[in-house]
Amino acid sequence: MKVDTLLVHSDRVNNDFYRSLRFPIYESVAFEFESSKDMENAFMGRSPSYFYSRISNPTISELERIVSSVTGAYGVVATSSGMSAISNVIMTIAGYGANIITSPFLFGNTYSLFEKTLKNFGLNVKYVDFSNVNEVEKAIDEKTVAIFFEVITNPQLAVFDIENICKIAKKYNLLTIADNTLPTFLLFSSKDWGVDIEVISSTKALSGGATSVGGLIIDYGTYDWSNNKFLKDYCDKYGRGAFIMRLKREVYRNLGACISPFTAYLNILGIETLSLRINKICDNAFNLANMLIEHPKVKNVNYPGLVSSKYYVNAKKYLKKYGPVLTIELDSKESCFRFIDNLKLIRRATNIYDNKTLVIHPSSTIFSEYTENKKLELGVSDNMIRFSIGIEDVEDLYQDIIHALEEV
Amino acid sequence: MKVIVNGERKEYEFDKISVLDLLRLNNVKNPDVVVVQINGNVCEKEFYSSTFVKDGDEVDFIYFVGGGQ
């Protein structure tokens, strides 16, 4: 089956007791048992029964099953947010003294998680220039456990040479983790290019147009966990299931990272229309980026699908389309603020893959906790404006931007 | 043959049985969502149909999705 059909019919195996065509929302914390023995079996993982919704829930399992079916994953775990997906993965595969290698081109909160939150627990993060794969290789040492990157970085919109980065990881038996939020598994196939673990903020595209906060961890079952000392015991017991087992039966459970059944339901609905929305959004973003290139007040348009992008060759190689985000640069922060305030149609809000087009000034918002020098290191200038393109008519978006630019 | 499945002694009329068939007999509707151990050794998914359980073996299967088949 083609992916567009799978998105709609992955619920073909009807798991609902009443065979409801829309899988229901099981909004219950606890589930009861006929006997103590049944309860024991459920707690030990020996039966598929549910017992407590922080651990598992029928609606959440249905979402995980659908994503697994669409992606061909070994195991999927839905989480409370995209950030929760990242933190749960890192806390499952790493520990005190270990390090991971990543690019400084990251979502602001991911950088903060690495640099502030997890650092206090003894995790080291090495930031290297991923444009040069030799730099990635040079940074590897005996304590390195994983290489982490965003498939399209946000908001820098870099697309690195993923195939060669994954080859280096494999050469040193390292895990590769990719944040696939911007392309999603529709535009970038982790499995085909050698990524072992994929994380997605399902808040964005999957939720049906930014309807609710959620995340996904997708394990493609490709990594040999005997190479990871933090999962050695789990590997001995569960083999290829080591990561999912430790995640589900320890880290996810103990951190309380569960998504709500209602959000899982919205994600299930959103997945059905995922392809329609992503295609429209990416077409809009591509057209808008091209329409803005020549504007005299726009100093730069950054979009991976533009031939002028530094990352165009990689983007063309790895992505089916180029994503929902584009950035422009004006001559100053003041001009950016004036422009944003002049917009009549485009909404001032932070998110991606909303059905509505959104605008934000990343430097003064998402990256506001960092110094000016640090922001530049992270690829965020004071002159940058980020658009998350929606599903509107592109001509209306263009007119709104042109009128707002007139008064700058 | 006698096999211990998830801690329970079970008796089957066969001399040997594949892991896949054993899972089905034990109502595991989707074998993709369990991890199987035979006498403490992991049996990976791709070997479920080619690995056979013998008399006296101890088999454990554990759901890793935490419910839902």
Interface residues (C-beta under 8 A of the other chain):
Chain A: V13 N15 N41 A42 M44 G45 R46 S47 P48 S49 Y50 F51 I55 S56 N57 P58 S61 E62 E64 R65 S68 G75 D236 K237 Y238 G239 R240 G241 I244 M245 K248 R249
Chain B: N6 G7 V28 K29 N30 D32 V33 V35 Q37 V42 E44 K45 D60 F61 I62 Y63 F64 V65 G66 G67 G68 Q69
